[in-house]
Amino acid sequence: MPVASTGAALRRIGLGGITGNRTALFIALGLMVLLLLVPMVLPGYQTLFRTTLVFVALAYGWNIIGGYTGYVSFGNMVFFGLGTYCAALLSARGVDNLFADVALAVIVNAAFAAIIGFPVLRLKGHYFGIATLGTALAVTDIVGNLDVFGGTGGLALKQVDEAHFSIYYYAAWLVAAGAIAITFLVARSKLGYAFVAIRENEDAAAVLGISATKYKIIAWAISAAIAGAAGAVYARGNGFVDPSIAFAEDFNVYPIVMTILGGTGTVAGPFVGALILSAVNETLGHTFLKLHSLFFGAVIVLVVLLLPRGLVWLIGLRGGMRTWLKSLEQYKA
């Protein structure tokens, strides 16, 4: 069966509505518009919201490979880290252009994901997860030991003057908005149907004429490109990059939890999850300074236990608490 006809076939077997709850999507888009006003209304919170937007982009990047395609990556921070170093290396050579930073990060990360995707994406389940984590750790060590990347000492990036500092906020907003738009277009295309078919059953997808290897590599390349773009704008706004910043575990774990909280395999889910989890993290950081990690870890556990399908699914749930409790039964051992 040709790939062009997979959309109709997938709708017949119940995989048609893969964009998620429309109400949640409209809410997310409305909040994105409001976030444009932050530099004007809340200038003192630009850094906080810029970081949140970076996490939004990272969550969407992970959602493509982990949510839609069903390949849970534990090493997407490698793409974010490489994106930060793309911007840092350009800055070290006198190129101070955000568009160039993002373009280089997108190209480098998409190419890197495609290259390592050939061997790594042949693995499945926890073997794939371990391989992605191992790749991230290996790249972190390589970058930290090469003088061209500044070694463990890192690299400083040239920034604009304070009067124009909001440019980094708007750059992060554009990357996040681009990630949302890409996910929306993918979800409504035959590409998205192919990803979901692979997630549901790779063998059945092959019967529908879908080349699993080809589409998995495409999914990971898109995921890597989004993460790389987020890394590039983060580096410029931060003004400094070293391995501990570029490959921090926060950029690996948080996007996964944010996507699960909002709803994997949906368009609005990663945004909803990123916004809520960022707010929770910030609140706990101020309220429980010494026990922040403990409480935040508890929040993550509760999310996984009580909302395995995410808030976007809960928003459109019919049947109330009984349906919700019944849905938890399938996740019990």
KAWOHU-V721128 format. One record per residue. N is the residue number from 0. RES is the residue in one letter. SS is DSSP state (H for helix, E for strand, C for the rest). Layout:
n: [N | N]
res: [RES | RES]
ss: [SS | SS]
//
This chain:
n: [0 | 1 | 2 | 3 | 4 | 5 | 6 | 7 | 8 | 9 | 10 | 11 | 12 | 13 | 14 | 15 | 16 | 17 | 18 | 19 | 20 | 21 | 22 | 23 | 24 | 25 | 26 | 27 | 28 | 29 | 30 | 31 | 32 | 33 | 34 | 35 | 36 | 37 | 38 | 39 | 40 | 41 | 42 | 43 | 44 | 45 | 46 | 47 | 48 | 49 | 50 | 51 | 52 | 53 | 54 | 55 | 56 | 57 | 58 | 59 | 60 | 61 | 62 | 63 | 64 | 65 | 66 | 67 | 68 | 69 | 70 | 71 | 72 | 73 | 74 | 75 | 76 | 77 | 78 | 79 | 80 | 81 | 82 | 83 | 84 | 85 | 86 | 87 | 88 | 89 | 90 | 91 | 92 | 93 | 94 | 95 | 96 | 97 | 98 | 99 | 100 | 101 | 102 | 103 | 104 | 105 | 106 | 107 | 108 | 109 | 110 | 111 | 112 | 113 | 114 | 115 | 116 | 117 | 118 | 119 | 120 | 121 | 122 | 123 | 124 | 125 | 126 | 127 | 128 | 129 | 130 | 131 | 132 | 133 | 134 | 135 | 136 | 137 | 138 | 139 | 140 | 141 | 142 | 143 | 144 | 145 | 146 | 147 | 148 | 149 | 150 | 151 | 152 | 153 | 154 | 155 | 156 | 157 | 158 | 159 | 160 | 161 | 162 | 163 | 164 | 165 | 166 | 167 | 168 | 169 | 170 | 171 | 172 | 173 | 174 | 175 | 176 | 177 | 178 | 179 | 180 | 181 | 182 | 183 | 184 | 185 | 186 | 187 | 188 | 189 | 190 | 191 | 192 | 193 | 194 | 195 | 196 | 197 | 198 | 199 | 200 | 201 | 202 | 203 | 204 | 205 | 206 | 207 | 208 | 209 | 210 | 211 | 212 | 213 | 214 | 215 | 216 | 217 | 218 | 219 | 220 | 221 | 222 | 223 | 224 | 225 | 226 | 227 | 228 | 229 | 230 | 231 | 232 | 233 | 234 | 235 | 236 | 237 | 238 | 239 | 240 | 241 | 242 | 243 | 244 | 245 | 246 | 247 | 248 | 249 | 250 | 251 | 252 | 253 | 254 | 255 | 256 | 257 | 258 | 259 | 260 | 261 | 262 | 263 | 264 | 265 | 266 | 267 | 268 | 269 | 270 | 271 | 272 | 273 | 274 | 275 | 276 | 277 | 278 | 279 | 280 | 281 | 282 | 283 | 284 | 285 | 286 | 287 | 288 | 289 | 290 | 291 | 292 | 293 | 294 | 295 | 296 | 297 | 298 | 299 | 300 | 301 | 302 | 303 | 304 | 305 | 306 | 307 | 308 | 309 | 310 | 311 | 312 | 313 | 314 | 315 | 316 | 317 | 318 | 319 | 320 | 321 | 322 | 323 | 324 | 325 | 326 | 327 | 328 | 329 | 330 | 331 | 332]
res: [M | P | V | A | S | T | G | A | A | L | R | R | I | G | L | G | G | I | T | G | N | R | T | A | L | F | I | A | L | G | L | M | V | L | L | L | L | V | P | M | V | L | P | G | Y | Q | T | L | F | R | T | T | L | V | F | V | A | L | A | Y | G | W | N | I | I | G | G | Y | T | G | Y | V | S | F | G | N | M | V | F | F | G | L | G | T | Y | C | A | A | L | L | S | A | R | G | V | D | N | L | F | A | D | V | A | L | A | V | I | V | N | A | A | F | A | A | I | I | G | F | P | V | L | R | L | K | G | H | Y | F | G | I | A | T | L | G | T | A | L | A | V | T | D | I | V | G | N | L | D | V | F | G | G | T | G | G | L | A | L | K | Q | V | D | E | A | H | F | S | I | Y | Y | Y | A | A | W | L | V | A | A | G | A | I | A | I | T | F | L | V | A | R | S | K | L | G | Y | A | F | V | A | I | R | E | N | E | D | A | A | A | V | L | G | I | S | A | T | K | Y | K | I | I | A | W | A | I | S | A | A | I | A | G | A | A | G | A | V | Y | A | R | G | N | G | F | V | D | P | S | I | A | F | A | E | D | F | N | V | Y | P | I | V | M | T | I | L | G | G | T | G | T | V | A | G | P | F | V | G | A | L | I | L | S | A | V | N | E | T | L | G | H | T | F | L | K | L | H | S | L | F | F | G | A | V | I | V | L | V | V | L | L | L | P | R | G | L | V | W | L | I | G | L | R | G | G | M | R | T | W | L | K | S | L | E | Q | Y | K | A]
ss: [C | C | H | H | H | H | H | H | H | H | H | H | C | C | C | C | C | C | C | C | C | H | H | H | H | H | H | H | H | H | H | H | H | H | H | C | C | H | H | H | H | C | H | H | H | H | H | H | H | H | H | H | H | H | H | H | H | H | H | H | H | H | H | H | H | H | H | H | C | C | C | C | C | C | C | C | H | H | H | H | H | H | H | H | H | H | H | H | H | H | H | H | C | C | C | C | C | H | H | H | H | H | H | H | H | H | H | H | H | H | H | H | H | H | H | H | H | H | H | H | C | C | C | C | H | H | H | H | H | H | H | H | H | H | H | H | H | H | H | H | H | H | H | H | C | C | H | H | H | C | H | H | H | C | E | E | C | C | C | C | C | H | H | H | C | H | H | H | H | H | H | H | H | H | H | H | H | H | H | H | H | H | H | H | H | H | H | C | C | H | H | H | H | H | H | H | H | H | H | H | C | H | H | H | H | H | H | C | C | C | C | H | H | H | H | H | H | H | H | H | H | H | H | H | H | H | H | H | H | H | H | H | H | H | H | H | H | H | C | E | E | C | H | H | H | H | C | C | C | H | H | H | H | H | H | H | H | H | H | H | H | H | C | C | C | C | C | C | H | H | H | H | H | H | H | H | H | H | H | H | H | H | H | H | H | H | H | C | C | C | C | H | H | H | H | H | H | H | H | H | H | H | H | H | H | H | C | C | C | C | H | H | H | H | H | C | C | C | C | H | H | H | H | H | H | H | H | H | H | H | H | C | C]
//
